[in-house]
Amino acid sequence: MLFKTTEQHEEFRAKIREFAETELKPIAFMLDQKNEFPDEIVKRLAEMNMLGIPYPKKYGGAGLDILTYAIAVEELARIDGGTGVILSAHVSLGSYPIYAFGTEEQKKKYLVPLAKGEKLGAFGLTEPNAGSDAGGTETTAELVGNHYILNGGKIFITNAGKADTYVVFAVTTPNIGTRGISAFIVEKGWKGFEFGDHYDKMGIRSSATAELIFNDVKVPKENLLGKEGQGFKIAMATLDGGRIGIASQALGIAQGAFEHAVEYAKEREQFGIPIAHHQINSFKIADMATKLRAARFLIYSSAELKEHHEPYGMESAMAKQYASDICLEVVNDAVQIFGGNGYLKGMEVERAYRDAKICTIYEGTNEIQRVVIASHIIGKPPK
Ligand code: CAA
């Protein structure tokens, strides 16, 4: 169990914090208001070798650890929740399944440009009838000669349209449940692969989210990821790690709002003293700080478990569920401390309040996290 980050981790944090403060902060409100994807920021992250943080150098990555990646997501989300999830979806969801389950050829062709940041990645699992019940996938992939023919669609896909490489899940053998699902690597630009309009979201508005539409898309046989029928397990294993990213995003959003609230509470005076020293607020600040610290330990320790190839699925679900639950509490308290000022557009805490909510919903709702945690402890319910 890790109780302290290393000097290298904190040097890395200082570097990405400086970047986020100087390059992301000045445009964060504009991105939110215009629903605009931060192309330039993503380009800069690639230049700084941040898009393949936990992947080996031989695959174009930075060769750093999972904890460093978690810190990167946290620090970006401290300034802008949307940018945090762009990195998380690219590293954890778009790149990881290729790293963990791809052949050497697939890694050379797809992982290397993803890890170098030359290409952006995404993950297509969710469908209108397969949300929490991911096994209800209806998109199909039928093998015809040397190609699978992909038909169907995905919804709520982070990085949709902006990403070049998509890991997509589809049914290859109908009527046998999760064991009939397979994973494929699909490229933007292939005939029949289109995108829906970008959603107009409550928060994380700098991130691109849209539908994927597949109409007779010819996917070469060699783009099957893993074996036929292994797709659901690939999706689940990928989400185990993805949840560390979303937990880090939630932590970053909450940390940012907390810092603004503390600063404001120390300056704002009512009844002749800074409002921070009214016990109602000082206790709030104490509770916020405690929750942040607890969430950070859950996240960093699950990152360390993953790094050391120890089981971490239950721990990452705990981290995601707890960090996103407390994120909502912390941003709510932050807006409360700001009073009417916190309710105004242009205030960071107002944006954090909107950005926070999605963290309890995506990459498995917090209800599903509890299903995952409980099943690790008591097993699945009897049939
Ligand atoms: N790793 C590897 N294998 C796993 C696994 C894991 N973590 N979890 C389950 N499996 C295996 C099981 O062992 C089982 O294998 P067998 O067929 O050999 O028995 C198989 O997968 C089926 O498992 P379950 O019976 O447990 O599956 P289920 O249908 O009951 O579903 C669930 C379980 C946990 C509810 C799952 O459906 C789930 O996680 N749902 C949530 C989906 C989700 O998180 N979606 C997020 C979309 S991505 C996103 O949101 C991205 C974004 O925008 C940023």
Residues whose N, C-alpha, C, O or C-beta is under 5 A from the ligand:
A	BS01	CAA	A89 L125 T126 G131 S132 D133 A134 G135 F156 T158 T178 K233 M236 A237 L239 D240 G313 Y362 E363 G364 I368
